[in-house]
Amino acid sequence: MLKHRFFQKNIPFICLIILFACNGNQKKAEETKAAEVLPEDIVELRSDQIKMANIETGTIEMRSLSGKLKVNGIVAVAPQNLATVCMPMGGFVKSTSLIPGNVIRKGQTLAILENQEFVDIQQNYLEAKNKFEFAEADFKRHSELFKNDVYSEQNVQQVTSDYKNLKAQVRALEQKLAMIGINPANLHEDDISSSVAVISPISGFVKVVNINIGKFVSPADVMFEIVNSDKLFLELTLFEKDAGKVASGQKIKFFINNETEQHEAVIYQTGKSINEDKTYKVYASVPGTCKKVLPGMYVNAIIEASGNEVTAVPSDAVVSFDDKDYIFLFDKNKEEGGKPFTEYRMIEVHKGITDSGFTEITLPEGFDMKTAKIVIKGAYSLLSAKKNAGDMAC
């Protein structure tokens, strides 16, 4: 009886102990669950969340991509198509009728110069030529006499020396005449002139005119600049990281002066070194004639990058965060509290070219792409869950 009364008296106390015990166990379980901290590169989702985010997985592939590179450059002209016209001996400008923009032909007269020295050279050449002709005949005559023991060896040597000196003098004067545009073969005593014509060495158009009538032109002065724009090329500047994406034979589309008209070019040579500013030069020829394209113009170009086999994934699989690129890799399935969960791991990659919905990626060293299952759809939902832990992640 006492026992029964004791039990009745202590029922509230026993219930309180049981309540505290239950609350303690629940609190301990909650603390254990809260203590579970996922690694920084892991995102965890329930099966219903995966379905809501439309997450799909796939594999990494090897694909041939031909992306596009946007680069800048200038229109240039080959050295053989650009001429700077000077006069080796200078002179006063007697006449010229050219202005910048005039179209000219190779061999056309650009200007007429006058100089007393032109007369002196012609005179010296004709005098030397006459003396040489006499010395040549005298040399042949004395050589024959020497063979017949009629003439002394000393006299023959003197005649030979005079002959060779005059021959050298004539040849030197011929070269001087050719430099100022006078053909020695057509020069006679009655043709001496104080004027010479300045001839265009190439066909093209006049870019620069630095003379006027009456001006004295010294040998160092540039009289004209002539450009042949029939064969232009582009000098394009690429960044070092894109050096391996271009090769000879690739086609280029380019635009000038922010115009919508499209022009074409073909790469014929790539640079062999990287410049100090970490840029790389590429050269492309412009086929045919483009009337609006002139040397020195600034161009925007698009290069069709070469289609090499690269590691590629669907473009939606690559996400960007804090100036870095990532993909999500299926890590494992697990169960917590009787509910299924899936863990996905963030893997940093480096993006390359993009073409036809696929993007080139560079994977970390040692990554096994054959067995990897990556998220190809819904990657941005996973990134959102990672950035906003608690919205989707558990």
C-alpha positions in Angstrom: 0.0 0.0 0.0 2.8 2.3 0.8 4.4 1.4 -2.4 1.4 2.3 -4.4 1.0 5.6 -2.6 4.6 6.5 -3.3 4.1 5.8 -7.0 1.0 7.9 -7.2 2.7 10.8 -5.4 5.7 10.8 -7.7 4.0 10.4 -11.1 4.4 14.1 -12.1 8.1 13.9 -11.3 8.6 10.8 -13.3 6.8 12.4 -16.3 9.1 15.4 -16.1 12.2 13.2 -16.2 10.9 11.4 -19.2 10.1 14.7 -20.9 13.5 16.1 -20.3 15.1 12.9 -21.5 13.1 13.0 -24.8 13.9 16.7 -25.3 17.5 16.0 -24.7 17.6 13.2 -27.2 15.9 15.4 -29.8 18.2 18.3 -29.2 21.2 16.0 -29.4 19.9 14.7 -32.8 19.4 18.2 -34.0 22.9 19.2 -32.9 24.4 16.2 -34.6 22.6 17.1 -37.9 23.6 20.8 -37.6 27.2 19.7 -37.0 27.3 18.1 -40.4 29.3 20.7 -42.5 29.6 20.0 -46.3 32.9 20.7 -48.0 33.2 24.1 -49.9 33.0 22.4 -53.3 30.0 20.2 -52.5 26.3 21.0 -53.3 23.7 18.6 -51.8 20.1 18.3 -53.2 17.1 16.1 -52.5 15.5 14.1 -55.3 12.5 16.5 -55.5 14.9 19.5 -55.7 16.8 17.8 -58.5 13.6 17.2 -60.4 12.5 20.8 -59.9 15.8 22.1 -61.2 15.6 19.9 -64.3 19.1 18.6 -63.6 20.6 16.2 -66.2 24.0 14.5 -66.3 26.1 13.5 -69.2 29.7 12.9 -70.2 32.7 14.9 -71.4 33.4 14.5 -75.1 36.2 15.0 -77.6 34.9 17.3 -80.3 36.3 19.3 -83.2 35.4 22.9 -82.6 36.0 25.9 -84.8 35.4 29.0 -82.7 35.7 32.6 -83.6 38.3 35.1 -82.4 37.6 38.8 -82.5 40.9 40.8 -83.0 42.1 44.2 -84.1 44.7 45.3 -86.6 45.7 47.6 -89.4 45.8 47.5 -93.2 49.4 47.4 -94.4 51.2 47.1 -97.7 54.2 45.0 -98.6 57.5 46.8 -98.9 57.7 46.1 -102.7 54.3 47.9 -103.1 55.4 51.0 -101.3 57.9 53.4 -102.9 59.6 56.5 -101.5 60.9 58.6 -104.4 64.1 60.7 -103.9 66.6 62.1 -106.3 70.2 60.9 -105.8 71.7 64.3 -106.9 68.9 66.7 -106.1 68.0 69.7 -108.2 65.4 72.4 -108.7 61.9 71.4 -109.5 61.1 72.5 -113.1 57.7 71.0 -113.4 55.2 68.6 -111.8 51.5 68.1 -112.1 50.7 65.5 -109.4 48.6 65.8 -106.3 47.9 63.2 -103.6 45.5 60.6 -104.9 46.6 60.6 -108.5 46.8 57.2 -110.1 50.1 56.6 -111.9 51.8 53.8 -113.9 55.2 52.4 -113.5 57.7 54.4 -115.6 55.5 57.5 -115.7 57.2 60.9 -115.2 56.5 62.4 -111.8 58.5 65.6 -112.1 61.3 67.3 -114.0 64.4 68.5 -112.1 67.2 70.8 -113.3 70.8 70.9 -112.1 74.1 72.1 -113.6 75.7 68.9 -112.2 73.6 66.9 -114.7 75.3 68.7 -117.5 78.8 68.1 -115.9 78.2 64.3 -115.6 77.0 64.0 -119.2 80.0 66.0 -120.4 82.4 63.9 -118.3 80.9 60.7 -119.6 81.1 61.6 -123.3 84.8 62.8 -122.9 85.7 59.7 -121.0 84.0 57.6 -123.5 85.9 59.2 -126.4 89.2 58.8 -124.6 88.3 55.2 -123.8 87.6 54.4 -127.5 91.0 55.8 -128.4 92.8 54.0 -125.5 91.1 50.7 -126.5 92.3 50.9 -130.1 95.8 51.9 -128.9 95.8 49.0 -126.4 95.0 46.5 -129.2 97.6 47.9 -131.5 100.4 47.8 -128.9 99.4 44.3 -127.8 99.9 43.1 -131.4 103.3 44.9 -131.7 104.4 43.4 -128.4 103.7 39.9 -129.7 105.9 40.6 -132.7 108.7 41.9 -130.4 108.3 45.3 -131.9 107.2 47.1 -128.8 108.7 47.0 -125.2 106.9 45.4 -122.3 107.1 48.6 -120.3 105.2 50.6 -122.9 102.6 47.9 -123.2 102.0 48.0 -119.4 101.5 51.8 -119.5 99.0 51.6 -122.4 97.2 48.7 -120.6 97.0 50.8 -117.4 95.6 53.8 -119.2 93.1 51.6 -121.0 91.8 50.0 -117.8 91.6 53.3 -115.9 89.5 54.9 -118.7 87.3 51.8 -118.8 86.6 52.0 -115.0 85.9 55.8 -115.4 83.4 55.2 -118.2 81.6 52.4 -116.2 81.4 54.6 -113.1 79.9 57.5 -115.1 77.4 55.2 -116.7 76.1 54.2 -113.3 75.8 57.8 -112.2 73.8 58.6 -115.3 71.5 55.6 -114.7 70.9 56.8 -111.1 69.6 60.1 -112.3 67.5 58.5 -115.0 69.7 59.0 -118.1 70.3 56.0 -120.4 74.0 56.1 -121.4 73.4 54.2 -124.6 71.1 57.0 -125.8 73.4 59.8 -124.9 75.2 61.7 -127.6 77.0 65.0 -127.9 73.9 66.7 -129.2 71.6 65.4 -126.4 73.2 67.0 -123.3 70.5 68.5 -121.1 70.3 70.2 -117.7 67.0 68.5 -117.0 66.1 64.9 -116.0 62.8 63.2 -115.4 61.9 61.6 -112.1 60.3 58.3 -113.0 57.8 56.3 -110.9 59.3 52.9 -109.9 55.9 51.2 -109.4 52.2 51.6 -110.4 49.7 52.8 -107.8 48.5 56.1 -106.4 50.3 59.1 -105.0 50.1 59.2 -101.3 52.4 62.1 -100.5 53.7 65.1 -102.5 56.4 67.1 -100.9 57.6 69.3 -103.8 56.5 72.4 -105.7 57.8 74.2 -108.8 61.1 76.1 -108.0 61.9 74.2 -104.8 65.4 72.8 -104.5 65.4 69.1 -103.6 68.4 67.6 -101.9 69.3 63.9 -102.2 67.9 63.2 -98.7 64.5 64.8 -99.4 61.4 62.6 -100.0 59.7 63.9 -103.1 56.8 61.5 -103.4 55.3 58.4 -101.7 53.6 56.0 -103.9 51.4 53.1 -102.8 50.2 50.1 -104.8 47.0 49.0 -103.1 46.3 46.1 -105.4 48.0 43.7 -102.9 47.2 44.7 -99.4 47.6 42.6 -96.2 46.3 42.8 -92.6 48.6 43.0 -89.6 46.5 41.6 -86.8 47.3 41.5 -83.1 46.3 38.5 -81.0 46.9 37.7 -77.3 49.4 35.1 -76.3 46.8 32.6 -75.2 45.2 32.6 -78.7 48.5 31.9 -80.5 47.8 28.2 -81.0 44.3 28.8 -82.4 45.3 30.2 -85.8 47.2 28.8 -88.8 48.1 29.6 -92.4 45.1 29.1 -94.7 42.4 30.2 -92.3 39.8 32.6 -93.5 39.2 36.1 -92.0 36.3 38.4 -92.2 37.1 42.1 -91.5 35.4 45.5 -91.3 36.8 49.0 -91.6 35.6 52.3 -90.2 32.8 50.6 -88.3 31.1 49.8 -91.6 28.7 46.9 -92.0 30.3 45.9 -95.4 32.3 42.7 -94.9 35.7 42.0 -96.5 37.6 38.8 -96.7 41.3 37.8 -96.1 43.3 34.7 -95.7 46.1 34.1 -93.2 49.4 33.5 -95.0 51.8 33.8 -92.1 51.8 33.7 -88.3 54.4 35.4 -86.0 57.3 33.4 -84.8 57.7 35.1 -81.4 55.7 36.7 -78.6 56.1 40.5 -78.1 57.0 42.1 -74.8 53.4 43.1 -74.3 52.4 39.4 -74.6 50.8 39.8 -78.0 51.2 37.8 -81.2 51.2 39.0 -84.8 49.3 37.3 -87.6 49.4 38.4 -91.3 46.6 37.9 -93.8 46.5 38.7 -97.5 43.5 40.6 -99.0 42.6 38.9 -102.3 41.4 41.0 -105.2 40.9 44.8 -105.0 38.9 46.5 -102.3 38.2 50.1 -103.3 37.4 51.3 -99.8 40.4 49.6 -98.1 43.5 51.7 -97.9 46.9 51.3 -96.1 46.9 52.5 -92.5 43.2 51.8 -91.9 42.1 50.3 -88.6 40.2 47.1 -88.9 38.1 44.8 -86.8 38.5 41.1 -87.8 36.9 37.8 -87.0 39.1 34.7 -87.3 37.6 31.3 -87.8 39.7 29.4 -85.3 41.1 26.0 -86.4 38.9 23.0 -85.7 41.2 20.7 -83.6 39.8 17.9 -81.4 39.4 19.3 -77.9 37.8 18.3 -74.6 34.3 19.8 -74.8 31.0 19.9 -72.9 27.6 21.5 -73.7 27.9 25.2 -73.1 25.2 25.1 -70.4 27.4 22.9 -68.3 30.0 25.6 -67.7 29.1 28.3 -65.1 31.1 31.4 -64.1 31.6 32.6 -60.5 34.1 35.2 -59.2 35.9 35.4 -62.6 36.4 31.6 -62.6 34.7 28.8 -64.6 33.3 25.6 -63.1 31.5 22.4 -64.0 29.5 20.2 -61.6 30.4 16.6 -61.3 28.1 13.9 -59.9 29.8 12.8 -56.7 27.5 10.2 -54.9 24.0 9.3 -53.8 23.3 9.0 -50.1 20.4 8.7 -47.6 19.7 10.9 -44.5 16.8 10.5 -42.2 15.3 8.0 -44.7 15.4 10.5 -47.5 17.6 10.2 -50.6 20.2 12.9 -51.4 22.7 13.5 -54.2 26.0 15.3 -53.9 27.6 17.3 -56.7 31.2 18.5 -56.7 32.3 21.9 -58.2 35.4 21.5 -60.5 37.3 24.5 -61.7 38.1 24.5 -65.4 39.4 26.9 -68.0 37.2 27.8 -71.0 38.3 27.8 -74.6 36.5 28.4 -77.8 32.7 27.9 -78.2 31.1 26.5 -81.3 27.7 24.9 -82.1 26.5 24.8 -78.5 29.7 23.2 -77.1 32.6 24.8 -75.2 36.2 23.7 -75.0 37.4 23.2 -71.4 40.8 22.4 -69.8 40.4 20.0 -66.9 42.5 19.7 -63.8 45.5 17.5 -63.9 44.7 13.8 -63.2 41.0 14.2 -63.9 39.5 11.0 -65.3 37.0 12.1 -67.9 36.1 8.6 -69.0 34.2 7.7 -65.8 33.0 11.2 -64.9 29.4 12.2 -65.0 28.9 15.9 -65.2 25.8 18.1 -65.0 24.9 19.2 -68.6 21.6 20.8 -67.7 20.7 22.8 -64.6 24.3 23.8 -63.7 23.2 27.4 -62.9 20.6 26.0 -60.4 23.3 24.2 -58.6 25.5 27.3 -58.6 22.5 29.3 -57.2 22.1 26.7 -54.5 25.7 26.9 -53.7 25.8 30.7 -53.4 22.5 30.9 -51.5 22.9 27.9 -49.2 19.5 27.2 -47.6 17.4 28.2 -50.6 17.7 24.9 -52.3 20.5 23.1 -50.5 19.8 21.2 -47.3 
